C-alpha cells in the first residue's frame, strides 16, 4: 500500500457527502418533497466545485505527487473512460442547475429537469465509484 497523494485523499473524502446529497435529492425529487431543491443544489455545487478544482489543478501541472500508480495501457483506458463520464456529468450538472433555477423562477415544472435526473444520478455514481475504486485499490488495500 502506497501513501495516497493529498489531492486524491481530499477529493475521495470530500465527495462522500455529495453521494448523500444526490441520493436524497433524487429520491425526494421523485416523491415531490420540498427539500430536494436544497440538497440537489448543494450536491451539484459541491461536486462541480470539487471536479473543476481537481481538473484545473491537474491542468496547470499539479501532479499527484507520491503516487505509486504504475500507468498501464489498461489503466489509461480506464482513466479515459472515467474522464469522459466525468465531463458528461459536469454538463448534466450545469443543465440540472439551469433547469432547476428556471423551474424555481417560473413556478412550474420543466420536463427536462426530471428527465435529466436519472441519467445524472446514475452517471455521477459511475464516475464516483470508478474514482473511489482506484483510490481504494491502490492506496487503501
C-alpha positions in Angstrom: 0.0 0.0 0.0 1.4 3.3 -1.1 0.8 6.7 0.6 -2.0 8.4 -1.1 -1.4 11.9 -2.6 -3.1 14.6 -0.6 -5.2 15.8 -3.6 -6.6 12.2 -4.1 -7.4 11.8 -0.4 -9.0 15.2 -0.3 -11.3 14.6 -3.3 -12.1 11.0 -2.3 -13.3 12.1 1.2 -14.9 15.4 0.0 -17.1 13.5 -2.5 -18.7 11.3 0.2 -21.3 13.9 1.3 -22.2 14.5 -2.4 -23.3 10.9 -2.6 -25.8 11.6 0.3 -27.0 14.8 -1.2 -27.5 13.3 -4.7 -29.4 10.3 -3.3 -31.6 12.5 -1.1 -32.3 14.9 -3.9 -33.1 12.2 -6.4 -35.4 10.2 -4.1 -37.1 13.2 -2.6 -37.5 14.8 -6.0 -39.2 11.7 -7.3 -41.6 12.0 -4.4 -42.1 15.7 -4.9 -40.8 16.6 -1.5 -39.6 20.2 -0.8 -36.1 19.6 0.5 -34.7 18.1 -2.7 -34.1 21.7 -4.0 -31.7 22.3 -1.2 -29.8 19.0 -1.2 -29.8 18.9 -5.0 -28.3 22.4 -5.3 -25.8 21.7 -2.5 -24.7 18.4 -4.1 -24.4 19.8 -7.6 -22.5 23.0 -6.5 -20.2 20.9 -4.2 -19.5 18.4 -6.9 -18.9 21.0 -9.6 -16.5 22.9 -7.3 -14.5 19.8 -6.5 -14.5 18.5 -10.1 -13.5 21.8 -11.6 -10.8 22.4 -8.9 -9.3 19.0 -9.5 -9.3 19.3 -13.3 -7.7 22.8 -13.1 -5.2 21.5 -10.5 -4.1 18.8 -12.9 -4.3 21.1 -16.0 -1.9 23.6 -14.5 0.6 20.9 -13.8 -0.5 19.8 -10.3 0.9 16.3 -10.2 -0.3 13.6 -8.0 3.0 13.6 -6.1 4.0 10.4 -4.2 1.8 8.3 -6.4 2.9 4.8 -6.8 0.5 4.2 -9.6 2.1 2.4 -12.5 0.2 3.6 -15.5 -0.5 0.7 -17.9 -2.4 0.8 -21.2 -5.5 -0.7 -19.5 -5.3 1.9 -16.7 -5.0 4.7 -19.3 -8.2 3.4 -21.0 -9.9 3.2 -17.6 -9.0 6.8 -16.7 -10.0 8.0 -20.2 -13.5 6.4 -19.8 -13.7 7.8 -16.2 -12.8 11.3 -17.5 -15.3 11.2 -20.3 -18.1 10.2 -17.9 -17.0 13.0 -15.6 -17.2 15.5 -18.4 -20.7 14.3 -19.2 -21.7 14.5 -15.5 -20.4 18.1 -15.4 -22.5 19.0 -18.4 -25.6 17.3 -16.8 -25.0 19.2 -13.6 -25.0 22.5 -15.4 -28.2 21.5 -17.2 -29.8 20.5 -13.9 -28.8 23.8 -12.2 -30.1 25.7 -15.2 -33.4 23.9 -15.4 -33.8 23.9 -11.7 -33.3 27.6 -11.5 -35.8 28.2 -14.3 -38.3 25.9 -12.5 -37.8 27.9 -9.3 -38.4 31.2 -11.0 -41.3 30.2 -13.2 -43.0 28.2 -10.5 -43.9 25.5 -13.0 -42.1 22.2 -13.7 -39.7 21.9 -16.6 -39.9 18.4 -18.1 -36.2 18.3 -18.9 -35.3 18.7 -15.2 -36.9 15.4 -14.3 -35.8 13.7 -17.4 -32.1 14.5 -16.7 -32.3 13.5 -13.0 -31.9 9.7 -13.6 -29.0 9.9 -16.1 -27.2 12.4 -13.8 -27.7 10.2 -10.8 -26.5 7.0 -12.5 -23.6 8.6 -14.3 -22.5 10.5 -11.2 -22.3 7.3 -9.3 -20.4 5.6 -12.1 -17.8 8.3 -12.1 -17.8 8.5 -8.3 -17.4 4.7 -7.7 -14.8 4.3 -10.5 -12.7 7.0 -8.9 -13.1 5.6 -5.4 -12.3 2.1 -6.7 -8.9 3.2 -8.0 -8.3 5.1 -4.8 -9.2 2.2 -2.5 -7.4 -0.4 -4.7 -4.1 1.5 -4.9 -3.9 3.4 -1.7 -6.0 1.6 0.9 -5.7 -2.1 0.2 
